[in-house]
Every structure is written in C-alpha cells, then in structure tokens.
C-alpha cells in the first residue's frame, strides 16, 4: 500500500499501476462506474493507485475533494460486489498533500482471484447520451495507462502469476522444514492430501482447525468443509457475538488481515485458484478472543493500518 502511495504522489504520468483524475463525484452514477472499472482493472493487474485531484502530468489541480475523502471504502466494496459478485475489500481512500494542495488517493490491492463483471456498467451522461463503462462477462486489466478488456495473453499471465504465488507458498513451507533446528520434531499426518483435493474416502482423517499453536499442523482434506466461510459469512457470524460499537466493518477485517498476516495462515484462510478466500470457524473464534481481551481491538487495527 505504501509503495503505491509514494508512486502515485511522485508519478509524472499515468501507467500500468497509476491512474489520474481531476475530479470524482461518488454520487454521480457514471463517474462511479468509471472509477469501479479502474479499481477492478488495477486489482486484476497487481494493484495500484488512483490519484484524484491531479492533471495528466501528476500535478495537483486544487479540486474540491470533500465528497471523495468522505467516501467509505466499504461502499466501494459494495458497489464492486454488485457488479462482479465478488467481495473485494482491498481498497483505501487516503488524503495526501502535494505542492501545498490536498489530493485524494484511492489505493487498490491485488485481487486474490480475477474479478469479472457480471453486469453491464451503463449510464447516461448529463448531455443525455448513453455510455457503457464496462460490459458483462468481461475481465478488465491495465494496458499501459488504460483500463481495457483482457486478451488471451493477459489471461495466461494472470493464471501463471497465480500458479507462481502458489509455488512460492509451497516453497516457503518447504524452507521452514529444511531450516528447522536439528532437534526439532516434524510430525506427518497420514493419510494426508493436498490442499484443494477433495477426499471423501473412509481413510481420510477429518480435523477441526484451531488457532492453538500446540495442536498438530496437518493438511486439509476438504477445504470446503474446513474453511467454508466467505468474508460476508464471517461478518454475519461475528455480529451477533459482538457489541454494536465494536467497529466491525469489511474495511476493519481487511486491516486485521493485513496487520496480522491472516491470509498467510492456512489455519484461518484457504485460497482457491479461481475464487475468493474462504475462512475457517477458527478465524471467527480468534477474532472473538481478540475482542474479549481488548474491546477496542478493531478500532486500534483500523487506526494502525491507516498510518
């Protein structure tokens, strides 16, 4: 996130990860559709930043940005979900200063899986003309400084990148084993199956994920049983168990996930190759325990993540 912030503030022109807009009104349907197209395109291309209040050369124009800076990232998440069916919440809206003028930065992370538009993003201009920001069934990416439908080559690169990310996770796990102390004990669960492979045989060993580090660490036989929750279902399970002023929002969960590296912990998260992350009941219990110990846990996480 910090890299994209500095990159946007220092950029002199638009690029694969940087988009400039002189102004943006969240209340204008057309402008909102166009900004969603850019956010989704950046997310599908590794992330980036949209600078609002800049000209095409990266210079501040002194625009009125009150509505932009008041725009709740959770609402952006809702709009993206309404068009793509996916719960992508890795979006921040920040205020910054350049050359003595206020600018707004919309920082976008990389999506875990490709975001495809399930609905047409159509709107009518103030002049009465019908326009389309994006079409149904299209996957948008960044081509240089433009947000455009993906080509076959883009799809191949996205798949290769996801496979490379998976390979790196596996190699990180192998490295931990290789670098373990000579007196360490390595436990092997049998029969073990690879994450993502469904095993309904009688020999498969079911288990309950837990955040207790003293428990054995084993591979998952069926991630749809061990990690059945999407983010909206995590929130639905948390709400009845938390006070109303706990500070629970989709943006709060994003802050917690980033600060505590939740997405790297396979006890809590399963990442399918083509789909949104899935969470275990242990993640819900972990969050409840954190709130029990510190009622301001969510508020503190949001504040720390924003700084």
Secondary structure, DSSP 4 states (H G I P E B T S, - for coil): -HHHHHHHHH-SS--SSEEEES---TT-HHHHHHHHHHHHHHHHTT-EEEEESB-TTS-B-----HHHHT--HHHHHHHHHHHHS-----EEEEEEEETTEEEEEEEE---SS--B--S-EEEE-TTS-EEEEE-TT-BEEEETTEEEE--HHHHHHHHHHHHHHHHHHHHHHHHHHHTS-TT------SS---TT----STT-------S-TTS-----S-HHHHS-B-HHHHHHHHHTTS-TTS---HHHHHHHHHHTTGGG-TTTEE--TTS--EE-HHHHHHHHHHHHH-TTHHHHHHHHHH-
